[in-house]
Amino acid sequence: MIAAIVMILFLGTVSLVNGNGAYTCRDMNDNPVDWFIFYKYPRMFDERDFINSGKEFIYMDANNISWQYPKILMNDTNHAVYYTLKQYYDNKDNTQDNFYILYNDEFPNSTIWSPISGHQKGVSLFNAGGGYWLIHSIPKFPSNSSYEFPSNAVYYGQMGICISFPYETLGKIATQLFYTYPFVYTKNVPQRMISDFGSLQNIADGIHKTTSPYTRMQSFISAGGKQFMHFAKSGLFGKDLYYDFVAPTLATGLLVQSWMHKSNGSYANNLNSTCRPPDPYNVYDAHKIQTPFLNFTSYDDHSKYAIAHVESGLPYPYLCIGDINRQITQTKRGGGTMCFLDGSVFPVFSQLIETFYPCKSFKYNHYDIKN
């Protein structure tokens, strides 16, 4: 299986076309772009750090595979995330022609949150010409009325990935969301699109997966021809997304950055770095994060991403960006991660995790294995 995946992912790409008024991810100059990644920095309280507001970010996209520091803030209105979401704000009233869904386990401008739905955050916008899927880690974002950056998202690092897709991809996105059970605060599902993709009816009706199988890996091809793989799990899976699904499917160990703070005054909720012989693929939690412009620790970071890792030799160049943490409570919640294999992006992205925690213990509610 791994050989087939590698062969497919190295196929050539085609040009991104923004025809028929298609919605796409937008780059830092408001031009269509096949994909981009942003990494918002945490707020730093050391005066020696010149990047310290908690609103700065770095950025890369399909046309510029290196981290750029644009010296623009997330609450500004002249960057890729804003331009991408502006398409929704400008066109959301056209409910006949546009599909959109905004979901977040913490609703924007509200105290409403969900402890049982999928632990995930994102936006998808499509018309008949195409659309995009933005997956991110920012709580209470984005607002469904106008662009604003939430104050509670300033303190910790955040990451997101946006991918442009052709229209025929929309049904596959709906199926992945059927598994993950997002907490939706805004949606519009035109009836004619349901006629094209029956899986959209689940979104329209607010239905989620309740029977096995509880996981699904879906291959996607972007508007520019790039291969991606999305891993989705239902809360009924009852296991860790990364160790129990992503790592064995990709046949690689992983370094994972996710939220590992205390819960109810204890760190016992964290799964911790996981080595469970004879399973061949270890999953390690990140410790120190390094970027070209600022270094910090995993404690300061709310991002959720994974990087392929092997104990010796060179790994397959996989990287993943998603929305769920490595915590016991989140084994019982839906969530996902978007992965791709890229020999050019990997050398840049893989430098982010400088050090990681060794394996000590591995915990689930239904077993506790000491390493």
N, C-alpha and C positions, 0 to 999 in steps of 0.2 A: 504493500500500500504506500509506504513512504517513497519508494522509487517512482511510483506513478505520480504522486503529488509533486515531487521535485521536478519531474519532467514537464508537467503541465505548467508549473509556476515559472519556468524559465522560457516559456514561449514568447515570441516577440509581441510587441504592443502595436496598437493602431492609434491614429490621431484622435484627440478629444474634439468632438464636434458639439457646438452649442446651437444647433438648428432647431427650428420649430418653437422657439421661445423656451427651450428646455431650461429647467433649473439645474444648476451645478454648484459644486463648491467654488468659492471665489478666492483668488490669491490676494496678496497684500496690495495689489494695484487694482482690485476689483475686476480682474480678468478671469474667465473660466479656467479651472485647473482640475486635473484628474483626482488628485488627493492632496491633503496637507495634514500636518501634525503640529500642534502647538503644545508648549509646556510652560504653564504659568509658574513663576517663582513664588516661593513662600515669602511671607513678611519676615524680614530679618531685623533684629533689634540691636545688633552690633553696629556701632557707628562706623566701623571700618569697612562694612559692606556698602558699596555705592549703590547696589540694587536692593532697596529695602522697603519699598512701599507695599509689596504684596500684590501689585497689579502689573508688574513687568512680565514679559514672556519671551520665549524664544520660539523659532518657527522654521519648518522646512516643508518643501512641497515637491511634487513630481518633477518640477523643472529646476529645482535648486536643492540638491541633496547635501546640505550642510546646515548646521544650526546657525540661524541668523538672529541677531539681537536688534530688533527694529527701533528700540527706544520709544515705543508707543505703549500706552497702558491699555489694559483690558476694558476699562470703562470709556475709552475713546471710541470714536465712530469712524475710524479710518484704517481698519485692519481686516484680515481675512475672516475672522469669526463674525464680525459685524456685517461685512458685505454679504456673507453667506446667509445670515439670518434675515437680513433686510429683504430678501426675496419673499420670505414668509410674511413679514409685516406689510409689505406693499401689495400682496396679492391674497391675503387670507380671507378677504370678503367675497372673493370669487369662489363660492362653495360648489359651484357646478363643475368646474374644470380642475380643481386642485384637491389632491389628497394631502393631508398633513396630520402628523401626530407629534405631540410634545409630551414627554414623560419624565418624571423625576420622583424618587422616593421621598423627596422633600419639596412640596409645592412652592413656587415663587410667591413672594409677598404674602406669606401665610405661615401659620404655625402647624398646618396640616402635614402629617408625614405618615408613612406606612411601615410597620414592622413586619408585614407578612407578604407584601407584593415583591416583585423582583427588585433587587438592589441594583438599579440601573438608571441611567440618565441619558437622554438623547432627543434628537429631532430628526424627522424625515419629512421631506417635501417633494412631491411629484406632480407633474402634469403629463399629458400624453407624449411630450417630447423627451421626458426623462426627469431625473431628480437627484437627490443626495441623501445620504445617511450620515449624520453627525453623532458620534458616540463620545461621551465625555464623563468627567468625574465631578463636575461643579454642582454643589447643592443649590437648590432654589433658582435654577437657571435653565433656560432663559425665560424671561417674562413673556406672557402670551399677548401682551398689548403693545409694548415698545421695548427697544433695547436698553437694558441697564445691567450693570454688574453687581451682584449681591454683596453686601458688606461682610456676610459671614464666610464668604469664599476667599477673602483676602489673606487670611492667616496661614493657610497651608498651600503646598504645591498642588497643581491640578493639570491634567493632561486630556487632550482630545484628538480624535482623528475624524476627518471628513473625507468621504469618498463619493465621487460622482458616478451615477449608474444610469444605464438605459432603462426605458420604461418597463421592459419585460422583466426586470429584476424585482419590481415592487411586490409581487406575490411571494417571492422567497423571503424578503424582509418581513412580511406579515407572518409567515410561518415561523420564523425565528422568534418573533415577539410573542407568538402564541405559546411557545415553550417557556419563555422567561417571565411572563406575566408582569408587564410594566405598570407602574402607577401613573395613569394617564390623566392629565389635567386639561388638555385641549386636543381635539381631533376633528377631522372632517373626512368622511369616506363617501365620495360620490357613487351613486348607484351604478353608473355605467362602468366604473372601475371594478366594482364587485362582480359585474358580468364578465370582465376580463380575467379577474383573479378571485376565485371563490374564497381563498384564504383571508381576504379582506373582510369577509363577513364576521369572522371572529373578532376583529378589531372593532367593527361597528357595534357588535353585541357585547363587547367586554368579556369574551370567553377566553379561558386559558387552559392549558394542558392538565388533565387530571388522570390520565392513564399512561401506562408504559408504551413505548420507551420514553425515558425522561431526559434524554440528551439528544442533541442533533448537531452535526457538523454540516454546514452548507457552503459549497463553493460559490463564489461570486466572480464575475468579470466586470471590471469597472468600465465606464464610458470610454476610457483610453486603452482598454484591452488588458489591464493588469489583473492578475489572479489574486483573490483574497479568499480566506476561509473564516467563517464565523462559527464559533463554538457557543451553543446555547444550552442551558440546563434549566430544568424545572426545579422548584424547591423540593419536590418529591424525590429527586435524585438522592438527596441526603448525604452528598459527599462534596469534596473540594473540586471546584472546576479545574484547577491547574494540575494537581497531582493525579486525580482520578480520571480525567478526561483529556485535557490538552496534551500533557506530556506523553502518555502512551500512544495517543493518536499520531502525534508528530514524531514519535520515537526519539525523544530528546529530553534531557534534563532541562530545568528552567531556573532562572533567577527572577524572582517576582517582587515587584514593588507594590505594596498595598497598605491599607490602613491597619495599624497594629497598636492602637491606643488601648487604654484600660476600658473595661466595661464593668460598671458597678464596683469600681474601685479595685479591680483585679485584672491581671493580664491573662488569666486562665482561659479566656475566650479565644485567644489566638492559637491557630493551629501549629505555628512554629515551623521552622525548616524541617523538611520531611524526608527521611531516608529509611526505607522499610524493606530490607532484604527479604526475599530475593528479587523484589521489583527493581528493574535496572535503571529507572529514571528518577533521580533525586530532584527535589524542588526546594530551593533555598530562598529565604526571605532577605530582601535587601537591607543593608545597614547604612553605608555612606553613599551619597549621590554626588556625582561630579559632572559639571557641564563646563563648556568653554568660558563661561562668564561668572559662574557662582557655584559654590559647593555647599551642601547642607546634608542633613541626615534624613533617613526614612521617617523619623518621628515628625519632621516638619512637612511631610508630603502626604497628600490625600489622593495622589494619582494611583492608577491601577494598570500596570503594564508588566510584560514578561519578555525575557530575552533567553534564547536558546543557550544551553550551557552543557558542557561535557567535562568529565573529570580529567581527561587527557585528550590531546589532539584538537582538531577544529570542529565546531558544531555546524550543523546545517544552519544557514543564516536566517533563522526565523525570529520574528518579533511580533508581539501581540499588544494591543491596547484595548482596554475594556472598562468594566464598571462594577466589578464585584471583588470583595476582599477575601483573604484567607483566614476566616474566623469560623468557629463552630456554629454560631447562630446563622451564618450565611450559607452553611451547607444545606440549610432548610429553606433557602430563598432562591428564586430564580436569578439569573444573570448571564453575562456572556463576555466574550472577548473576540476582537477581530484580529486575525493573524495574517501575515504574509511573509514570503521568503524573498529576500532581495540581497544580492551580494554587494550592492553599492550602498544601500541604506544601513545594513547591519554593522559595518565597521564604525559608522558614526553613532548610531543609536546604542550599540552594545557597550560603549564607553560610559554610559550613564551610571551604571551600578559599579561603584569602585570596590566595595567590600560587601560581604554578606554574612549572615549568621550561620554557624555550623548546626548540624542536627543535634538535638537533645531529646525531645519527646514528640510524640505524634498522638493527637487526641481527637476523638470524635465522641459524640454522646453514646455511641453503641460499642466502642472499644477504645482501649488505651494501651498503646504499644510503646515500650521503651526502646530507644535505639542504642 
